[in-house]
Amino acid sequence: MLLAATLLVSGCATVVNGRTQSIGVSSTPTGATVLVDNQYQVLTPATLDLARSQNHTFLFRKEGYQDNSSVITHVPSGWVLVDNVLSFGVLAGPSIVDIAIGSAYKLSQNSVHVTLTLLSVGQAPTSALPVSPPASSPAPALSVDGQLRTLETDFRASRITMEDYRAQKKALLNQQ
């Protein structure tokens, strides 16, 4: 019976949580470039699916504004406890599966928002986060089409106003 219960709930957090978590990224003012984990860039506002199994760093930059940064951490998910209780504390089953693929965790917050400070005339921005130099190639940015899809998703989810949607869409289309 113990073996059957363990098999029934194996990977419970995996089923409930998945390996990634959707995180909203925004700034005041909108339209800031965000370097995520020193690997890829998005334009605010955006929604990202990030791995639950690690901490994530965000560096916000916009011309004329002071850089700002934020970090979200990963913490154990409540589903690991549920999983272990249902499997009578048998750690070898579900918890190892969940930990191995990252679904045993959740990110500490569902969104990141920063307010950028306007620089005074002649003031140079200072980095808010020590960013290591990129490897052999620069961080890939989302394509304009990808940014437009993210923008539309954020508008439909009421994360941005119609005015912001139109302004950012126009700015993206002018980049092409």
C-alpha positions, 0 to 999 in steps of 0.5 A: 500500500505504501508503494502504491501511494508513493507511485500515485503522488510521485512528482506531485509538485511537477504536475501542479507547479511545472518547471517554470513560473510566469513573472510580470516585469514592469517599470515606471516609466514603461519602455525600459530595457531589462537584462534578465539573468545577464542572458536575455533582454525584454522591454517593459512591460513584459511577462516571462516564464522563468525557471523555478529552480533558481534565483533571477536578477533583473537590471532595468535601464532606460536612457536618461534614467538611473539603472535599477535592479531587482532579484527574486529568489526561489523557495521551497513550494508548499507542494513538497510538504503535501507530497511528502505527507501523502507519501507518508514521508518517503523522501526517495519518491516524489521529492527527489523527482520534484527537486531534480527538475525544479518544480519543488520550488516557487519564485518569491514573487509573481512580478517585478516592478521598479521605478526609475529615477530621472537623471539630472542634466549631465549626470551619468548613470551608474550600474545598479547591478554588477553585470559580468561581461557577456560571453562571446556574443551579446545577450539575445533580445526578443524579436520585435514580433516577440515583443509585440506578442508580449505587449498584446498579452500584457494589454489583454491581461490588463497589465497595461493601459490602451494608451501604453499599448499603443505608444509601445506598439508604435515605438516597436514598429518604428524600430523595424 
